[in-house]
Each structure stands twice: as C-alpha cells, then as structure tokens.
Amino acid sequence: MPKQRQGLRPGLFPTPAVMVSCQDEEGKPNIVTLAWAGVACSEPPMLGIAIRPSRLSHGIISRSGEFVVNIPGVDQLRATDICGTVSGRNVDKFAAAQLTPAAASRVKAPLIEECPVNLECVVRHKLALGSHDLFIGEVVAVHASSEYLDDKGAWDISKMKPFAYCASTYWSLGQQIGVHSFTVKK
C-alpha cells in the first residue's frame, strides 16, 4: 500500500496526558494539562515538558524554577480535560476540577492528591524552541498513592489506568501486551 505524504507536524503519538502543577510567588497554585511531556534522562532522573510562553504556567514555572508532573488515571479524565480547557488567569483550576492540592516534600508547587503518581521537579534547563519552550526538570521526589501499588510496592499500572492523548482525543492504554526484551528471553 503506498504512503501518502503528510504536512509537517509533530506526529509522535500517543503521548502521556499529564497535569503539571505549579505555584506563583503569592502562593496561588495552578495546573496546566500537557501532552508534550516525557522522560529526558535516567541518571539523574529528568523529565521534559513543553509549554507555550503565552500560558500562565509557563511564567510561573520560569520564575519559580519548579513544577510537579501529576500522572492522572482515567478517574481524573474529566479534571484533566478541564485543566487543559480553562485558563488559570480566570479560574481556580483546583476548584473547577474538584482536585485537592497537597504539600510536596521538596518543592513549593502542590501535588494533586487524586493523581496516582506525582513527580516533583526542579528546572535544570529551559530551551526556547519556537511555539513552545522546553523545560527540563530533575525529579527530586516521587510519590505514589498506596492503593496503586502492588504487594511489593511497585506501581500497578492496571490499577492506575493512565491514558494517552492522540490527535485531540484521549485513549485508554488497555492491557499489557509484552515486557521489555521478550523477543530475546527464553
């Protein structure tokens, strides 16, 4: 079957849907929903998030130098969409999405209590790319709600039910279909 050439766009998909929380100088928290987020380094652990400079959270993160990546499960889908639809300039997103801010251990930005996993980050690099700036944050603390852990303390993805963002739509991840290096194990 022949390929059809497409217009230029960042065509990587699916991408994780995350809620990034931050806090301004007056102590007012905000949340921005992002799909442009990912692992940038394992040692030290670092994440990259891309945000348009026009977004309120961009300025807050630029000034504070910190943020929290909150990984939602399908139970937080509605809240994730709300936080990606309304502006924190006009709306208290925690109240609008019925989310609970919780104290972080290493940064001033709050965790989102309802999210299964929270990754506290300190900005190590900021790179202006064009329409978005890329913030590289070092993960300085990790939190996971106990109900989403297995009996050994590992993350139970089937309980967390994370979801992805794909061409303006949300997709559940379904089920495990393999493990790393299954093609070479005997």
C-alpha positions in Angstrom: 0.0 0.0 0.0 1.5 3.4 -1.0 2.3 6.0 1.6 0.8 9.5 1.3 3.0 12.4 2.2 1.6 14.5 5.1 2.0 18.1 6.1 4.7 18.8 8.7 3.7 18.4 12.3 4.9 16.8 15.5 3.4 13.4 14.6 4.6 11.4 17.6 1.8 9.6 19.3 0.4 8.6 21.7 1.7 11.0 24.3 1.0 10.8 28.0 -1.7 13.2 29.3 -0.3 14.8 32.5 -1.3 17.6 34.8 1.5 19.9 35.7 1.1 21.9 38.9 3.0 25.0 39.9 2.7 27.8 42.3 3.3 31.6 41.9 5.1 33.9 44.3 1.9 34.8 46.2 1.2 31.1 46.9 -1.5 30.7 44.3 -1.4 27.2 42.6 -2.2 26.5 39.0 -2.5 23.4 36.8 -1.7 23.0 33.1 -2.6 19.9 31.2 0.1 18.8 28.8 0.6 16.0 26.3 4.1 17.1 25.4 5.9 15.5 28.2 8.4 12.7 28.5 11.5 11.2 30.1 14.7 13.1 29.2 17.3 11.3 31.3 17.6 8.4 33.8 20.7 9.4 35.8 19.9 11.9 37.2 16.2 11.3 36.5 14.8 14.2 34.4 11.6 14.9 32.6 10.9 17.3 29.7 7.7 19.4 29.4 6.9 21.7 26.6 4.7 24.8 27.3 3.7 27.8 25.1 5.1 31.0 26.5 1.6 32.5 26.5 0.3 30.0 29.1 0.1 31.2 32.7 2.0 28.2 34.0 4.9 29.0 31.7 5.6 32.2 33.5 5.1 30.7 36.9 7.5 27.8 36.2 10.0 30.2 34.6 10.0 32.3 37.8 9.8 29.6 40.4 12.1 27.1 38.8 9.9 24.1 39.8 6.8 22.1 39.0 5.1 18.8 39.7 4.2 16.3 37.0 1.0 14.6 38.2 0.1 11.4 36.3 -3.7 11.0 36.2 -5.7 7.8 35.8 -9.0 7.5 33.9 -10.8 8.6 37.1 -9.2 12.0 36.6 -10.0 12.3 32.9 -12.7 15.0 33.4 -10.4 17.0 35.6 -7.5 16.6 33.1 -9.7 18.0 30.3 -11.0 20.9 32.5 -7.4 21.9 33.4 -6.5 21.9 29.7 -9.5 23.9 28.6 -9.8 26.8 31.0 -7.2 29.5 31.9 -5.8 29.8 35.4 -5.9 33.6 34.8 -9.7 33.4 35.2 -10.4 30.2 37.1 -9.1 28.4 40.1 -8.4 25.1 38.4 -8.2 23.1 41.6 -11.7 24.2 42.5 -13.1 23.9 38.9 -11.8 20.3 38.5 -12.6 19.3 42.1 -8.9 18.5 42.8 -7.1 18.6 46.1 -3.7 20.4 46.4 -1.3 18.5 48.8 2.0 19.7 50.2 5.0 18.4 48.2 8.2 17.3 50.1 10.9 19.2 48.1 9.2 22.0 46.1 6.6 24.6 46.8 4.3 23.6 43.9 1.5 21.3 45.2 0.9 17.7 44.4 -2.5 16.8 43.0 -3.8 14.4 45.7 -6.2 12.5 43.3 -3.4 11.5 40.8 -1.8 8.1 41.3 1.8 9.4 40.8 3.4 12.8 41.5 6.9 13.7 40.3 8.4 16.8 42.0 10.8 18.5 39.6 13.3 21.4 39.8 14.1 23.1 36.5 17.6 22.4 35.3 17.3 23.7 31.7 14.9 25.8 29.6 15.2 25.9 25.9 13.3 28.2 23.6 12.2 26.1 20.6 9.6 28.2 18.7 6.0 27.9 19.6 6.9 26.1 22.8 9.7 26.3 25.4 11.1 23.0 26.7 11.6 22.8 30.5 13.9 20.0 31.6 13.2 19.2 35.3 15.2 17.0 37.5 12.9 14.7 39.5 13.7 15.4 43.2 10.9 13.4 44.8 8.4 10.7 43.7 5.1 9.9 45.4 2.6 7.1 44.6 -0.8 6.5 46.3 -0.7 3.2 48.2 -3.8 1.9 46.5 -2.0 1.9 43.2 0.9 -0.2 44.4 1.2 -4.0 44.3 2.2 -6.1 47.3 5.9 -5.5 46.6 5.5 -1.7 46.4 5.8 -1.4 42.7 3.4 0.7 40.5 0.4 -1.4 39.4 -0.4 0.2 36.1 -3.6 -1.8 35.8 -4.9 -0.1 38.9 -3.6 3.3 37.9 -5.2 3.2 34.4 -3.1 6.0 32.8 -4.3 7.3 29.5 -2.8 8.9 26.4 -3.6 11.9 24.2 -3.7 11.3 20.5 -4.8 13.8 17.8 -7.1 15.8 20.1 -8.6 12.6 21.6 -7.9 10.7 24.8 -7.2 6.9 24.7 -7.0 4.3 27.4 -3.9 2.2 27.4 -5.8 -1.1 27.6 -3.7 -4.1 28.6 -0.1 -5.2 28.8 1.0 -6.9 25.6 4.6 -7.7 26.3 7.6 -7.0 28.5 11.0 -5.4 27.7 13.2 -7.9 25.8 10.6 -10.6 25.5 11.9 -11.3 22.0 15.3 -12.5 23.3 14.3 -14.2 26.5 14.0 -18.0 26.5 
